[in-house]
Amino acid sequence: MPVSLAASGPADALLHELGAADLAHPGGTLMAHLQRVQGQLAAWGARPALQLAGLCHAFYGTDGFAEALLPLDRRSELTAVVGAEAEALVYLYASCDRGATYPTLADPDGPFHDRFTGLSHTPEPQSRRDFAELSAANELDLARIDPAFRDRWGPDLLTLFTRIRPLLSRPAWSDCQEVLAG
């Protein structure tokens, strides 16, 4: 079933219900960050499912943000709100063991390490591109709003995004250069 951005209304409601609007995050609240990430993906022309994944990418916590809004045994609740495709992207993003996955992310057969299960798999090319695009939107939001974050992590992020450039859309890559190299 195709996902419509109308689903962002119910997703916003679930985020509020689970406390995202009250959870501190660089640049304000987690809710504000999630909305900016969704907006960035929309500005880059991402399809609706990826935009919804951007809005919901922290539901299960991430390798860089441990606070989870939902435990993994309640994944069906998010699926009911955003659809299976967007929820699968949220899980993929949340499950990434960055230290183990990032070095070979751009390789078509590079293993993706799941920090929840300890297992590895090889995502399909579209999932790999979606993961890269969502990663760029997330990190660029932090770099834009927090100069200390950009100073500390900008060079490493630019190295990462340069290495995975083939996975990024032109607008995402352009913004990576502008925000991280500028």
C-alpha positions as CSV (number, residue, x, y, z in Angstrom):
1,M,0.0,0.0,0.0
2,P,1.5,3.4,-0.9
3,V,2.3,5.7,2.0
4,S,0.9,9.2,1.9
5,L,2.3,12.1,3.8
6,A,-1.1,12.3,5.4
7,A,0.3,9.6,7.6
8,S,2.6,12.2,9.2
9,G,-0.4,13.5,11.1
10,P,-1.0,10.2,12.9
11,A,2.8,9.8,13.2
12,D,3.1,13.3,14.8
13,A,0.3,12.3,17.2
14,L,2.1,9.1,18.2
15,L,5.3,11.1,18.7
16,H,3.6,13.5,21.0
17,E,1.8,10.7,22.9
18,L,5.2,9.0,23.5
19,G,6.9,12.2,24.7
20,A,9.1,13.3,21.7
21,A,8.0,16.9,22.2
22,D,9.2,16.9,25.8
23,L,12.5,15.0,25.2
24,A,15.6,17.3,25.0
25,H,17.7,17.0,21.8
26,P,20.2,19.3,20.2
27,G,18.3,22.2,18.7
28,G,15.4,22.0,21.1
29,T,13.3,18.8,21.4
30,L,13.5,15.4,19.7
31,M,10.2,16.3,18.0
32,A,11.6,19.5,16.5
33,H,14.7,17.5,15.2
34,L,12.5,14.8,13.7
35,Q,10.3,17.3,11.9
36,R,13.4,19.1,10.5
37,V,14.8,15.8,9.3
38,Q,11.5,15.0,7.5
39,G,11.5,18.5,6.0
40,Q,15.0,18.1,4.8
41,L,14.2,14.8,3.1
42,A,11.1,16.4,1.5
43,A,13.3,19.3,0.2
44,W,15.6,16.7,-1.4
45,G,12.6,15.1,-3.2
46,A,12.5,11.9,-1.1
47,R,9.5,9.7,-1.6
48,P,6.8,9.7,1.1
49,A,7.9,6.5,2.9
50,L,11.5,7.9,3.3
51,Q,10.1,11.2,4.6
52,L,8.0,9.3,7.2
53,A,11.0,7.3,8.2
54,G,12.9,10.6,8.7
55,L,10.1,11.8,10.9
56,C,10.1,8.5,12.9
57,H,13.8,7.5,12.7
58,A,14.4,7.7,16.5
59,F,11.4,5.5,17.6
60,Y,13.7,2.6,18.6
61,G,16.7,4.8,19.5
62,T,19.8,4.9,17.4
63,D,23.5,4.1,17.8
64,G,24.0,7.8,18.5
65,F,20.8,8.5,20.5
66,A,20.0,5.7,23.0
67,E,16.5,7.0,24.1
68,A,13.8,4.8,22.5
69,L,10.2,5.9,22.3
70,L,9.0,2.4,21.6
71,P,10.5,-1.0,22.5
72,L,11.1,-3.3,19.6
73,D,8.4,-5.7,20.6
74,R,5.9,-2.9,19.8
75,R,7.1,-2.4,16.2
76,S,3.5,-3.2,15.0
77,E,2.3,0.0,16.5
78,L,4.5,2.2,14.3
79,T,3.8,0.0,11.3
80,A,0.0,0.6,11.8
81,V,0.7,4.4,11.7
82,V,3.3,4.8,8.9
83,G,3.1,1.5,6.9
84,A,5.5,-1.4,6.5
85,E,7.9,0.3,4.2
86,A,8.5,3.4,6.4
87,E,8.7,1.2,9.5
88,A,11.3,-1.1,7.9
89,L,13.4,2.0,7.2
90,V,13.1,3.2,10.7
91,Y,14.2,-0.2,12.0
92,L,17.1,-0.3,9.5
93,Y,18.3,3.1,10.7
94,A,17.9,2.3,14.4
95,S,19.5,-1.1,14.1
96,C,22.7,0.1,12.5
97,D,25.9,-0.6,14.3
98,R,27.6,2.4,12.8
99,G,31.2,1.5,13.7
100,A,30.8,-1.9,12.0
101,T,28.7,-0.8,9.1
102,Y,29.9,2.6,7.9
103,P,33.4,1.4,6.6
104,T,31.7,-0.7,3.8
105,L,28.4,1.0,3.5
106,A,29.0,2.1,-0.1
107,D,30.0,-1.4,-1.2
108,P,27.1,-3.2,-2.8
109,D,27.8,-6.3,-0.8
110,G,29.1,-4.5,2.3
111,P,27.6,-6.1,5.5
112,F,25.1,-4.2,7.5
113,H,25.5,-5.0,11.2
114,D,22.3,-5.0,13.3
115,R,23.1,-3.8,16.8
116,F,19.9,-5.3,18.2
117,T,20.4,-8.9,17.0
118,G,24.2,-9.0,16.5
119,L,23.6,-10.4,13.0
120,S,24.7,-9.0,9.6
121,H,22.9,-8.8,6.3
122,T,23.2,-7.2,2.9
123,P,20.5,-4.6,2.3
124,E,19.0,-4.2,-1.1
125,P,20.4,-1.2,-3.1
126,Q,17.3,1.0,-2.5
127,S,17.5,0.3,1.3
128,R,21.2,1.2,1.3
129,R,20.5,4.5,-0.5
130,D,17.6,5.3,1.8
131,F,19.8,4.6,4.8
132,A,22.5,6.9,3.4
133,E,20.0,9.7,2.6
134,L,18.4,9.5,6.1
135,S,21.8,9.5,7.7
136,A,22.8,12.6,5.8
137,A,19.5,14.4,6.7
138,N,20.0,13.6,10.3
139,E,23.6,14.6,10.6
140,L,23.2,17.7,8.6
141,D,20.4,18.9,10.8
142,L,22.7,18.5,13.9
143,A,25.6,20.2,12.1
144,R,23.4,23.2,11.0
145,I,22.0,23.9,14.5
146,D,25.0,23.1,16.6
147,P,28.3,24.7,15.7
148,A,30.2,22.7,18.3
149,F,28.8,19.5,16.8
150,R,29.9,20.7,13.3
151,D,33.3,21.6,14.5
152,R,33.8,18.3,16.3
153,W,32.2,15.9,13.8
154,G,32.0,17.8,10.5
155,P,35.3,16.6,9.0
156,D,34.5,12.9,9.9
157,L,31.0,13.3,8.5
158,L,32.3,14.9,5.3
159,T,34.7,11.9,4.9
160,L,31.9,9.5,5.5
161,F,29.5,11.2,3.0
162,T,32.3,11.6,0.4
163,R,32.9,7.8,0.7
164,I,29.2,7.0,0.3
165,R,28.5,9.7,-2.2
166,P,27.2,7.2,-4.9
167,L,24.4,6.4,-2.5
168,L,23.3,10.1,-2.0
169,S,21.0,12.1,-4.2
170,R,22.5,15.2,-5.8
171,P,20.7,17.6,-3.4
172,A,21.9,15.6,-0.4
173,W,25.5,15.6,-1.6
174,S,25.3,19.3,-2.4
175,D,24.1,20.0,1.1
176,C,26.8,17.8,2.6
177,Q,29.4,19.9,0.9
178,E,27.8,23.2,1.8
179,V,27.2,22.4,5.5
180,L,30.3,20.3,6.3
181,A,33.0,21.8,4.1
182,G,31.8,25.4,4.3
